[in-house]
């Protein structure tokens, strides 16, 4: 049984084959993930994998930050030496450094997780946030076994699990916020406002809400973001916020511009340009062009009368396009975007070639990093752009129709 409606006679045979084989592909992917993760844990020792990295890699920065908060030093996670010393204390000398780049409101969760032993904290973190992501997909597409299978099999899930990252939390908050937008606007705003913990993915949200006249949601989101910031200021002091702002220089110059993270891991226009040899100013120019075009198209789409599914999908994909810093595990945002497009297509009919595009987007996180590392081909960025274009097409928008930004806002 497929999790989406079958193609019509007007669709090509390749699309029909994709639809027919989807459950088998998804089942095979889940089995492969289980085997790979099982092997990773079986070959680990003292919380380190066979390559000497912490299990859950990036989660080690969350846990270490939480430990520092519990030790009475909430500003220390923004001190590179202090943060790394906490990681060395748990994992031993020579462990790779994983930096902390989040605003202080995320220290609440970090502290709660830091109260647990590392492995227990990693398991609790993933077990608590994965259902939030699944809840978003179920609210969009319905609680069917095939839907859950496809959601779990999405390759970004595997990437997120092995990195111990927060993609489940981000996708869950964003997806649930959007699917509740019309029926429960205040709750939707509260959920969307919590995305302030990862502010680069909340840049388009205010514009979409304003463009569509959803003022209750806009103010609820602003209140949630402001409240979480105020609570963190009261709990951790101005020193933590000052440390966060100061750490932005390191994040920008070393992690992003110098590419210490690795261009192949970053799925943005900026990283694609830098990976192909562009200078920092040229890469920012490319990113600026992409971001500007994305903003114009999102404002126009959300001001118009397009169905909500394409609007939501475009906003999710566009939120990845506008930022210069998003990694392959952040492609978790494509899961609710795909779900919104699938729901709309199932209700109104599929277009020729659409399932092929969505299948490419769905599978892309599995190989995006490997392909980019081997060939400098930014496959992840192509997938994000392809989904954005598919949403615009279904929503009746295009670059040639968008006009200027001023026209889009003032129409």
C-alpha positions in Angstrom: 0.0 0.0 0.0 1.4 3.4 -1.0 1.3 6.3 1.4 0.2 8.6 -1.4 -2.5 8.3 -4.0 -1.6 6.4 -7.2 -0.6 8.4 -10.3 -3.2 9.0 -13.0 -3.0 7.9 -16.5 -1.4 11.2 -17.5 1.7 10.5 -15.5 4.7 8.7 -16.9 5.7 5.1 -16.2 8.7 6.1 -14.1 6.4 7.9 -11.7 4.1 4.9 -11.4 7.1 2.6 -10.7 8.3 4.9 -7.9 4.8 4.8 -6.3 4.6 1.1 -6.5 8.0 0.5 -5.0 8.0 3.2 -2.4 7.0 0.9 0.6 9.7 -1.6 -0.3 12.3 1.1 -0.6 11.3 2.6 2.7 11.4 -0.8 4.4 14.8 -1.4 3.0 16.1 1.9 4.2 14.8 1.4 7.7 16.5 -2.0 7.9 19.7 -0.5 6.6 19.6 2.2 9.3 19.0 -0.4 12.0 22.0 -2.4 10.9 24.3 0.6 10.5 23.4 2.1 13.9 23.6 -1.3 15.5 27.1 -1.8 14.1 28.1 1.7 15.2 27.1 1.0 18.8 28.5 -2.5 18.8 32.0 -1.2 17.7 31.9 1.7 20.2 33.8 2.0 23.4 33.4 4.4 26.4 30.9 6.5 24.4 33.3 6.8 21.4 32.7 5.2 18.0 35.3 3.3 16.0 36.7 6.6 14.6 37.2 8.1 18.1 34.2 10.4 17.9 31.5 10.6 20.5 28.4 8.6 19.7 25.9 11.2 18.5 28.9 13.4 17.5 27.3 16.9 17.7 25.2 16.0 20.7 28.4 16.0 22.7 28.3 19.9 22.5 24.8 20.0 23.9 25.6 17.6 26.8 28.9 19.4 27.6 27.0 22.8 27.6 24.5 21.3 30.0 27.2 20.1 32.3 28.7 23.6 32.4 25.4 25.1 33.3 24.9 22.6 36.1 28.4 23.5 37.3 27.3 27.1 37.7 29.0 28.5 34.5 26.2 29.2 32.0 28.4 31.5 30.0 31.2 28.9 29.7 29.7 27.0 26.6 30.5 30.1 24.6 34.2 29.9 25.8 35.9 27.6 23.3 38.5 26.4 25.7 36.1 25.8 28.6 33.6 24.0 26.4 36.2 21.7 24.9 37.7 21.0 28.3 34.3 19.7 29.4 34.2 17.4 26.3 37.7 16.1 27.1 36.7 15.5 30.7 34.1 13.0 29.5 35.7 11.5 26.3 39.4 11.9 26.8 42.2 13.9 25.2 42.2 14.0 21.4 38.4 13.9 21.0 37.2 16.1 18.1 35.8 19.5 19.2 32.1 20.2 18.7 31.2 23.8 19.2 28.2 25.3 20.8 26.4 27.9 18.6 23.0 28.2 20.1 21.3 31.1 22.0 21.0 30.8 25.7 17.3 29.6 25.6 18.6 26.2 24.4 20.6 25.9 27.6 17.4 24.9 29.5 17.2 21.7 27.5 21.0 21.3 27.6 21.0 21.5 31.4 18.2 18.9 31.7 20.1 16.5 29.4 23.4 17.3 31.1 22.0 15.9 34.4 22.0 12.5 32.8 25.0 10.3 31.9 26.0 10.9 28.3 24.6 7.8 26.7 21.4 8.0 28.6 21.1 11.7 27.7 21.6 10.9 24.0 18.9 8.2 24.0 16.5 10.4 25.9 17.1 13.3 23.5 16.4 11.3 20.4 13.5 9.3 22.0 11.8 12.6 23.1 12.2 14.5 19.9 11.6 11.9 17.2 7.9 11.5 18.2 7.5 15.3 17.9 8.6 15.1 14.2 6.4 12.0 13.6 3.5 13.8 15.2 3.9 16.6 12.6 3.9 14.2 9.7 0.9 12.4 11.1 -1.0 15.6 11.5 -0.3 16.5 7.9 -0.9 13.1 6.2 -2.9 11.0 8.7 -2.0 8.2 11.1 -1.4 5.4 8.6 1.3 2.7 8.8 2.7 3.6 5.4 2.9 7.3 6.4 4.9 6.4 9.6 7.1 4.1 7.5 7.9 6.8 5.0 8.5 9.3 7.8 11.0 7.0 9.6 12.7 6.0 6.4 13.4 9.6 5.3 17.2 9.5 5.0 17.7 12.8 7.0 16.3 10.8 10.0 19.3 8.5 9.8 21.7 11.5 9.4 20.1 13.2 12.4 20.2 10.0 14.5 23.9 9.4 13.9 24.7 13.1 14.7 22.5 13.3 17.7 21.2 16.6 16.3 18.1 18.7 16.8 16.5 18.2 13.4 13.6 16.3 14.9 12.8 19.2 17.2 13.1 21.8 14.5 11.0 19.8 12.0 8.4 19.0 14.7 8.0 22.6 15.8 7.9 23.9 12.3 5.6 21.3 10.9 3.1 21.3 13.8 3.1 25.1 13.9 2.2 25.2 10.2 -0.5 22.5 10.3 -2.2 24.2 13.2 -2.0 27.6 11.7 -5.7 28.0 10.8 -7.4 26.0 13.5 -5.3 26.9 16.5 -3.4 30.1 15.5 -2.2 31.0 19.0 -0.8 27.6 19.7 0.7 27.5 16.3 2.4 30.8 17.0 3.8 29.5 20.3 5.3 26.5 18.6 6.8 28.6 15.8 8.1 31.1 18.3 10.2 28.4 20.0 12.2 28.1 16.7 14.1 31.1 18.0 16.5 28.5 19.5 17.7 28.1 15.9 17.0 31.6 14.5 18.5 31.1 11.0 15.4 28.9 10.2 12.9 31.4 11.5 13.9 34.3 9.2 11.1 33.8 6.7 8.3 33.1 9.2 7.5 36.7 10.2 7.3 37.7 6.5 4.9 34.8 5.6 2.7 35.5 8.6 2.6 39.3 7.9 2.0 38.7 4.2 -0.9 36.4 4.8 -2.4 38.7 7.6 -2.0 36.1 10.3 -1.5 38.7 13.0 -2.6 36.5 16.1 -0.1 33.9 15.1 2.6 36.5 14.5 2.2 38.1 17.9 2.0 34.7 19.6 5.2 33.7 18.0 6.9 37.0 18.9 5.7 36.5 22.5 7.0 33.0 22.7 10.4 34.0 21.4 10.6 37.0 23.7 9.5 35.0 26.7 12.0 32.2 26.1 14.7 34.9 25.7 13.6 36.7 28.9 13.6 33.5 30.9 17.0 32.6 29.7 18.3 36.0 30.6 16.8 35.7 34.1 18.2 32.2 34.6 21.6 32.5 33.0 22.4 36.2 33.2 23.6 38.7 30.6 27.0 37.0 30.5 25.6 34.1 28.6 23.9 36.3 26.1 27.1 38.4 25.7 29.0 35.1 25.2 26.5 34.1 22.5 26.8 37.3 20.6 30.6 37.2 20.8 30.7 33.6 19.7 29.0 34.7 16.4 32.3 35.9 15.1 33.9 32.4 15.5 30.8 30.8 14.0 30.9 33.1 11.0 34.6 33.3 10.3 35.9 29.8 11.2 32.9 27.4 11.0 31.2 29.0 7.9 33.6 31.2 5.9 36.8 29.2 6.4 34.8 26.0 6.0 36.1 24.1 9.0 32.8 22.3 9.1 33.4 21.1 5.6 31.7 22.6 2.5 30.3 19.1 1.6 28.3 19.0 4.8 26.6 22.4 4.3 23.7 22.5 1.9 23.5 26.3 1.1 24.3 28.5 -1.8 27.1 30.1 0.2 28.8 26.7 0.8 28.3 25.6 -2.8 30.0 28.8 -4.0 32.9 28.4 -1.6 33.3 24.7 -2.3 33.7 25.6 -6.0 36.4 28.1 -5.2 34.5 31.4 -4.9 35.9 34.1 -2.5 34.0 34.9 0.7 32.5 38.2 -0.8 31.4 36.4 -4.0 29.9 33.5 -2.0 27.9 36.0 0.1 26.8 37.7 -3.1 25.5 34.4 -4.4 23.8 33.7 -1.1 22.2 37.2 -1.1 20.8 36.7 -4.6 19.2 33.4 -3.6 17.9 34.8 -0.4 16.4 37.9 -2.0 14.6 35.8 -4.7 13.3 33.4 -2.0 11.9 36.3 0.1 10.2 37.8 -2.9 8.6 34.6 -4.0 7.5 33.6 -0.4 5.9 37.0 0.2 4.1 36.8 -3.1 3.0 33.2 -2.6 1.7 33.8 0.9 -0.1 37.0 -0.1 -1.9 35.1 -2.8 -4.8 32.6 -2.8 -2.7 29.5 -3.5 -3.6 26.3 -1.5 -2.0 26.1 1.9 0.0 23.0 1.2 2.3 24.6 -1.4 2.6 27.7 0.8 3.7 25.6 3.8 6.1 23.5 1.7 7.7 26.6 0.0 8.2 28.2 3.4 9.9 25.1 4.8 12.2 24.7 1.8 12.7 28.5 1.6 13.8 28.6 5.2 16.8 26.4 4.2 17.5 28.5 1.1 17.7 31.9 2.8 20.4 31.0 5.3 24.1 30.6 4.5 24.4 28.0 7.3 22.4 24.7 7.1 23.8 21.2 7.2 22.5 18.0 5.8 20.8 17.0 9.0 18.8 20.2 8.8 17.2 18.7 5.7 14.8 17.3 8.2 12.7 20.3 7.3 12.1 18.8 3.9 10.1 16.0 5.5 7.1 18.1 6.5 7.5 20.1 3.2 7.2 16.8 1.3 4.2 15.8 3.4 2.4 19.1 2.6 3.0 18.7 -1.1 1.9 15.0 -1.0 -1.3 16.0 0.8 -2.1 18.6 -1.8 -1.3 16.4 -4.7 -3.4 13.6 -3.3 -6.4 15.9 -3.1 -6.1 17.8 -6.3 -4.2 15.4 -8.6 -0.5 14.8 -9.5 1.3 16.6 -12.3 3.6 15.0 -14.8 7.0 14.3 -13.4 6.1 15.5 -9.9 6.6 12.2 -8.2 10.1 11.8 -9.8 11.1 15.2 -8.3 9.7 14.4 -4.9 11.4 11.0 -5.0 14.8 12.7 -5.7 14.2 15.2 -2.9 13.2 12.4 -0.5 16.3 10.3 -1.2 18.8 13.1 -1.5 19.9 13.4 2.2 21.2 9.8 1.9 24.0 10.8 -0.5 24.2 14.6 -0.5 27.2 14.7 1.7 29.1 12.0 -0.1 28.4 13.4 -3.6 29.4 16.9 -2.6 32.6 15.6 -1.0 33.6 13.6 -4.1 32.5 15.9 -6.8 31.8 19.4 -5.3 28.3 19.0 -6.7 25.9 20.6 -4.1 23.2 17.8 -4.4 21.6 18.9 -1.1 21.1 22.4 -2.3 19.7 21.1 -5.6 17.2 19.0 -3.7 16.1 22.0 -1.6 15.7 24.2 -4.6 13.8 21.5 -6.5 11.3 21.1 -3.7 11.0 24.9 -3.5 10.3 25.1 -7.2 7.8 22.2 -7.0 5.9 24.1 -4.3 5.9 27.3 -6.3 4.7 25.5 -9.4 1.9 23.9 -7.4 1.1 27.2 -5.8 1.0 28.9 -9.2 4.1 31.1 -8.7 7.2 31.5 -10.7 10.3 33.8 -10.8 9.0 35.6 -13.9 5.7 36.4 -12.1 7.3 37.6 -8.9 8.1 41.2 -9.9 10.1 43.3 -7.5 10.2 42.9 -3.8 8.4 46.2 -3.3 5.6 45.1 -5.7 5.3 41.8 -3.9 4.9 43.4 -0.5 2.7 46.2 -1.7 0.4 44.3 -4.1 
